[in-house]
Amino acid sequence: MVVFCFSFSMFSQKISNQEIERLKKISQQVTIIRDNWGIAHVYGKTDADAVFGMLYAQCEDDFKRVEMNYIEKLGRLSEIKGQSVLYNDLEIKLLMDTEEAKADYKKAAPWLKKLLNSYADGINFYLHNHPEVKPALLSHFEPWFPLLWTDGSIGAISTADLSTGELKAFYSGNTDKVSYIEREKDVQTGSNGFAIAPSETASGNSILYINPHTSFYYRPEIQMSSEEGLNAYGAVTWGQFFIYQGFNENCGWMHTSSNVDVADMYAEKIVTKNNQLFYEYDNKLVPIIEKKITLKYLENGKLIPKTFNTYHTNHGPIMAKRDGKWISLKSNNRSMKSLEQSWIRTKSKSFADYKTAMDLKANTSNNTVYADKEGNIAYWHGNFVPIRDKKLNWSKVIDGTTPATQWKGLHDVSETVHSYNPINGWLQNCNSTPYTVAGDNSPKEENYVPYMAPDGESFRGLNAVRLLSRGDKYTLDEVIAVGYDTKLTAFEFLIPALISSFEKNISVEDPLYAELLEPITLLKNWDYYAKENSVATTLAVEWAYKLDPIIQKVYIEEGELDQVENTMNFAKNAFPDQLIPQLQMVITELKIKFGTWQIPWGEINRFQRASGDINLIYNDALESLPISYGPALWGSLPAYKSNYQKDTKKRYGFNGNSFVCAVEFGPKIKAKSLLAGGNSGDPKSKHFYDQAEMYRKGQFKDVLFYKDDVQKNAEKTYHPGE
């Protein structure tokens, strides 16, 4: 115990010989087998051993991403990036308190504390064995770090409608946009999950399709097994110790980002009395809680400290000032129960087990699509849902002075929006409303309060329902084919509006008629599918981004029109000057760049991985691959978000399909998977780019789930440290 306390109190200190011997002993209980794709299959005697090996393997593949995730969650980005992210760090510190995380670690259940210790041990042992690796900031990892980031989601930080800009304005006294990076609210990708029941599959086994949309190298592929009943395969977020999206031999789970209301804004009535700040609550004056938070930012090679005096009420931290009132935020951005749930679900042996994990009601940011070997399929829209006054619109600022607006506990899972084994035999979610999750057999909106599912429909959702409603005896490959349908559903509404406006308003004598007739004709004859050789795809995508931004609004609040409704309204009511000049602009820009407007989509929509840097730089002169997939924003199920980058003529992808997997739950697991580029972050590794051509074509590799198969395809077998 003395050795343990000493070793984990150290930061940036050399590990003692006694500590090294302890870690070496653990490493001998762990075996890592790297298969022919560089995927790590980690085997340990205990769950804690498997965590040790898993973190060691992650660091081997991409330590800088492991480290960067925790630098961010510790609120220390400005120590390496400077003042430009100072208020992002302050936001993190307000929402994820490190002292609370440390306290949670001390009171954690013995089984969880073992896993947390192994998390730190695995990373620290890696750093000891790789002195050539120079951390950007964290040269020693603490076992309480994972308690700052407890559910694995890319969008885990929820601040209701409050912005980082408002936070800066409140705590700096000015509104200039110098010291923060605003969060992107209308993310143009998302995630897709499908579950197919035995009644709809050729084999009579259930099938799960796992398709998270993230930045390409945000999650690696890995397997972790132990002699304590753990055997999970899938995607893990760098630096976390549980499989976030994946499966075991009994069941599988896919998460899509949820828009369930899990954080609320309160208007506080502030009173100054005897030079002390109070807030009014339940007709009483309650002292404001003041906390000093000191951050450091890098400037000219030196760390400059800056101390903020922050304010808190019974609802949470003060985050902004609106209409003269201080606004506090009530949220649940980290919790030990959430971390427990993240682990427990990976060991579920049945539908009943998985429902028990869901009953912890601790997942604040995810919807869940589920399938298992018993033939069950299920969907849960969110999980952590506070009970609130049904008469209020909780997307707005709420009166903070009265107990009537307090949360009244959490809804039971049975009360939240969910679907178990619908008679149609399939479920889908594409960051869309749960009221189309099973087509006509979906939960009914009138049975639920609005804050449970403010999510609107998406064009991916329309596409998924269209495809799955056809009914089929699906094979694993056919489910993958559905997931790779590139129809850009939005253009079923937008293109006819453009054609009609052109034909009605542009006369043959108008010079614009001759200029646009050929591209208009091309779009009129287009089938709305994104393809590598399609000029129409290029025209349509470039044009749509120039239209009214309302059609790009993906996430909505209670009572707002969703993206599909906004697009339909726009298409129905748009004037010619809202449609035609935008196409003319696209034609002009393509001619300037390429000398012609007839540019196939794959010519400008490219995949390039030139280095292992977190922030990639793209270059038209370097090797890249053509990509046929279009933006998820317009309905493509395989997501590929690409932009023009600095000094490039072509668009380069950076977000969308990353880890993709389809799994069939028969007597034996049958699964296929695919990664963007490859599993390693090291450009010198053959597994840095070995899946790139497959990624381009949508060709999946067979998952090696069983140890015999892993050993037959082993490239390297070793204990951590060897």
Buried (B, 14 or more C-beta within 10 A) or exposed (E): EEEEEEBBEBEEEEBEEEBBEBBBEBBEBBBBBBBBBBBBBBBBBBBBBBBBBBBBBBBBBBBBBBBBBBBBBBBBBBBBBBBBBBBBBBBBBBBBBBEBBBBBBEEBEEBBBBBBBBBBBBBBBBBBBEEEBEBBBBBBBBBBBBBBBBBBBBBBBBBBBBBBBBBBBBBBEEEEEEBBBEBEEEBBBBBBBBBBBBBBBEBEBBBBBBBBBBBBBBBBBBBBBBEBEBBBBBBBBBBBBBBBBBBBBBBBBBBBBBBBBBBBBBBBBBEEEEEEBBBBBEEEBBEBBEBEBEBBBBEEEEEBEBEBEBBBBBBBBBBBBBEEBBBBBBBBBBBBBBBBBBBBBBBBBBBEBBBBBBEBBBBBBBBBBBBBBEBBBBBBBBBBBBBBBEEBBBBBBBEBBEEEBBBEEBBEBEBBBBBEBBEBBBBBBBBBBBBBBBBEEBBEEEEBBBBBBBBBBBBBBBBBBBBBEEEBEBBBEBBBBBBBBBBBBBBBBBBEBBBBBBEEBBEEEEEBBEBBEEBBEBBBEBEBBBBBEBBBBBBBBBBBBBBBEEBBBBBBBBEEBBBBEBBBBBBEEBEBEBBBEBBBEBBEEBEEBBEEBBBBBBBBBBBBBBEBEEEBBBBBEEEBBBBBBBBBBBBBBBBBBBEEBEEBEBBBBBBBBBBBBBBBBBEEBBBBBBBBBBBBBBEEBEBBBBBBEBBBBBEBBEBBBBBEBBEEBBEEBEBBBE
